Amino acid sequence: KEVLKNLIQNIRNYFEASNGHLNGIINNAALQIIKPFEEISSKEWDKLLAVNLIAPVELSKAFMPDLKRNRGSIINIGSIHINLTKPLFSSYAVSKGALKTLTQSLAVEFGDKVRVNMIEPAAIETPMLLEGFKNDSKNLDYLKKLHPTKMIGDPDDIANAALFLMDHNQKFLNGTSLQL
């Protein structure tokens, strides 16, 4: 909680020092616990939910006054695992599913002041994904073939989708989930 508190204060200080306006936030942190459901401890659930759900809740609450004032936008980064998961991913899928429900709830509650949307990416070439395929290039190649584009996404794909959702010209786009 102290780390989150410091992060929020640092962001506020930055905007005050630069006379800037906070127009949007992107909640993108994620933690995966890949193991059988029965083996996931309560402490692991707490840690995973703290990162994947509670941090976006707290960041959204902390910056809501600024976002309302600037008619801003919140973008939550979900996952393909919300709708299409696989064994050993239950905790991750549940946490991202809860984040989707948060997205939809906030879109309804604040939609006339703050737009809230989600991006639900499939496999994106991030350190977290690559760590899961460490020393397993055969299965990484197999994963690429599962996607219609026959490739794994790039973080720039997510950034471009976020820029689209954050654009003030998208004033009617609210409560939407883009599946990439």
PEHUSUL-V614881 format. One record per residue. N is the residue number from 0. RES is the residue in one letter. PSI is psi in radians with two decimals (999 if undefined). Layout:
# PEHUSUL-V614881
n/res/psi
N/RES/PSI
N/RES/PSI
This chain:
# PEHUSUL-V614881
n/res/psi
0/K/-0.63
1/E/-0.68
2/V/-0.77
3/L/-0.74
4/K/-0.78
5/N/-0.70
6/L/-0.82
7/I/-0.78
8/Q/-0.71
9/N/-0.69
10/I/-0.78
11/R/-0.78
12/N/-0.72
13/Y/-0.86
14/F/-0.64
15/E/-0.76
16/A/-0.55
17/S/0.08
18/N/0.56
19/G/3.06
20/H/2.34
21/L/1.98
22/N/-0.22
23/G/2.77
24/I/2.62
25/I/2.04
26/N/1.84
27/N/-0.02
28/A/2.58
29/A/2.57
30/L/2.37
31/Q/2.40
32/I/1.96
33/I/1.69
34/K/2.89
35/P/2.50
36/F/-0.79
37/E/-0.32
38/E/-0.03
39/I/2.09
40/S/2.86
41/S/-0.65
42/K/-0.68
43/E/-0.72
44/W/-0.80
45/D/-0.80
46/K/-0.80
47/L/-0.80
48/L/-0.55
49/A/-0.70
50/V/-0.86
51/N/-0.36
52/L/-0.92
53/I/-0.70
54/A/-0.82
55/P/-0.63
56/V/-0.87
57/E/-0.70
58/L/-0.74
59/S/-0.76
60/K/-0.80
61/A/-0.66
62/F/0.04
63/M/-0.74
64/P/-0.74
65/D/-0.76
66/L/-0.69
67/K/-0.83
68/R/-0.64
69/N/0.14
70/R/0.91
71/G/-2.83
72/S/2.51
73/I/2.33
74/I/2.14
75/N/2.39
76/I/1.98
77/G/-2.39
78/S/2.69
79/I/-0.42
80/H/-0.19
81/I/-0.72
82/N/-0.35
83/L/1.59
84/T/-3.01
85/K/2.95
86/P/2.58
87/L/0.03
88/F/0.32
89/S/-0.80
90/S/-0.72
91/Y/-0.80
92/A/-0.75
93/V/-0.78
94/S/-0.68
95/K/-0.54
96/G/-0.71
97/A/-0.65
98/L/-0.61
99/K/-0.73
100/T/-0.70
101/L/-0.78
102/T/-0.88
103/Q/-0.69
104/S/-0.79
105/L/-0.59
106/A/-0.70
107/V/-0.77
108/E/-0.65
109/F/0.18
110/G/-0.48
111/D/-0.06
112/K/-0.69
113/V/2.21
114/R/2.44
115/V/2.08
116/N/3.01
117/M/2.59
118/I/2.25
119/E/1.48
120/P/2.65
121/A/-2.59
122/A/2.19
123/I/2.38
124/E/1.47
125/T/2.87
126/P/-0.62
127/M/-0.77
128/L/-0.83
129/L/-0.58
130/E/-0.65
131/G/-0.31
132/F/0.34
133/K/2.23
134/N/0.49
135/D/1.03
136/S/-0.47
137/K/-0.83
138/N/-0.51
139/L/-0.74
140/D/-0.68
141/Y/-0.75
142/L/-0.74
143/K/-0.72
144/K/-0.35
145/L/-0.42
146/H/2.53
147/P/-0.55
148/T/-0.10
149/K/0.54
150/M/2.85
151/I/2.51
152/G/2.81
153/D/2.58
154/P/-0.51
155/D/-0.51
156/D/-0.71
157/I/-0.74
158/A/-0.75
159/N/-0.70
160/A/-0.70
161/A/-0.73
162/L/-0.70
163/F/-0.87
164/L/-0.56
165/M/-0.36
166/D/2.22
167/H/-0.37
168/N/-0.23
169/Q/0.76
170/K/-0.32
171/F/-0.23
172/L/1.84
173/N/2.33
174/G/0.30
175/T/2.59
176/S/2.06
177/L/2.13
178/Q/2.07
179/L/999
